[in-house]
């Protein structure tokens, strides 16, 4: 080896280190970014082991990423049950992250209280290859969701700029005809399907240990109730709801409460007024437009989102009541 070659060899160690560092830096810049965990939702523990994220009191819109429904989870000794998953896959991912930061236990059930998009579109975030949680809902949810899927998909494309297809709609593998109890290890959930009211596929979830109940949209607080099933059925159901033994009330929209059945009073007053005044408008031979313009003027006071939903409610009520005996 010549003196020159030996000098290059001795210097080569430092040169190679510098070159490797440069190559690694270039590779790191060129490589795809590593996925960052979703930002967790702000959860509130409303009872021991029962967590809720209270959605915004707004309409389902791109500006809020569909984060308008109350969604949550219950932690048992063996696993976790999720109750509703939010209005977009993003909200579902954020809920999943909240669960991971709360407990190492796996999610064994994802329960949907009904088929509206603000409650089910986060389901996709909980789907796992080769296993994962079981999805649970009313036996009437699959048909109701399938009927609305094209319209929801169109809205997601048009308004949210989310090109989601059929795979974004996760249908239940377990359905509830009347009641079902789910074991989470050391605590159980009592699920009950109800006659047509807010929708035809309403389901409530009661944690039997704390008597905390997820009402879904059978109960609205603050947010004006929305009729998408049967006004007559909803009003008829309310006395039965009032008799439920509940310690913590979790509505589908609005704050939770420990004052039951008082938490139901405002909704009951609105729905009964809507029923009574719509019947009166039909009896006095008002047109549907006249009814929309006059029914419930006093009943909507102190409610949020009146402009978005009250006229729609009157229209639905008129259509339901127009041909009754």
Order of alpha helices (4+ residues) and beta strands (2+ residues): alpha-beta-beta-beta-beta-alpha-beta-alpha-beta-beta-beta-alpha-beta-beta-beta-beta-beta-alpha-beta-alpha-alpha-alpha
